[in-house]
Amino acid sequence: MKKSVAMQRSGTVLCAEQRRERRRAAVGEVIFQFGDAPKQVRARLVDRSTTGFRAEHDSSELTCGQLVEFRFGAAAKRVARVVWTRISGERVETGFLILR
């Protein structure tokens, strides 16, 4: 699914698509917790793939490489790694890689 870098007529470089799997739009809640004294965060699931997901939430404390426990709805807890976090005003969006 990798794509090459493209240029617009204006000369602006568009970012290359680096995902290896297609994302599917998702609806629902994901609950994750992290830290030594676990902090629980409720988030809105944005999309997901076989090996990861993206969620929107209000916690600006997540850092790249951090491990979190998470669950989708009433499903069993699983573990994911934070791949990236983007903060824009009060909106926080994070990409996760599912490890187990």
N, C-alpha and C positions, 0 to 999 in steps of 0.2 A: 504494500500500500504506500510505499515511499514515493514521493514526487520530487521533481527537481525544483530549484529556485527559479522564479519567473520575474520578469521586469514588466512594470506597467509602462504605458506610453510616457507618463510624466517622469520616468526614470526612477521611480520608487521601487525598491526591491521588496517583493513579497516573500514572506517566510516560507520555507520549505515544509511540506507536510512530513512529519517524522514518525507518525503513529504506524505501528505494524498491524493493528487490527482496527476494524471499523467500530466507531462508537454508535450506540443506539440510544435514542432519546429515552429517558427514564422518568418516571413519576413516583414520588414516595418520599419517605423519610429514611435517613440513615443516622444512626446514633453512634458516636465514637467517643472513646476516652483515651487519655494519655497522661503521662507525668507520673512522678513518684507517689503523689497523693492524687490519684486519678480524678481528672476533671472531665465531666461528661458534657458533650456538646450535641445538640440536635441540629441536623442539617437537612437541606432540601437536596435530594438527588437530582442532578442535572442530566447526566448521561452515564452510560457504562459500556464496557466491553467485556470480553471473557476474562481479561487479566487486570482490569482496573475500573475506576469510576471517578467522576468529578462531582463535587458537592459544593453548595453555597451555604455559608454559615456566618456567625458573628464572632468567631474566635481568631484573633490575630496572633496567637501564640504558637502556631504550628511552624516548624522549620523543616527544610529539606533533609531527608534522611531519617526523620523521626518516625518511630513505630507507634501505631495506634491499634487498639482493639476496636472493632466495629461490628455492627449488625444491621441488616436491612429488615425493618419491621420486627416480626417475632422470630426471625431466623436465628440460628446459632451464632455465637460470637466468632469472628475471624480476625486475622491480623493483616494490616496493610502498612506500606511505607509511604510517607509523604514525598512526592516527586517534585511538586512545585506549589507555591501559594501566591496568589495575586490579590493585592488589597487595593480597592478603588473606593475611596470615601468610607462609608460604613459597610460596604459589600466586600466580603471575603470569599474567594473561590479557591478550592484546593483540588489538585489531581493526586490520586492515590494508586499505587501498584499493589494488587492483592498478592500476599505472600502465602497464606494458608487459610 
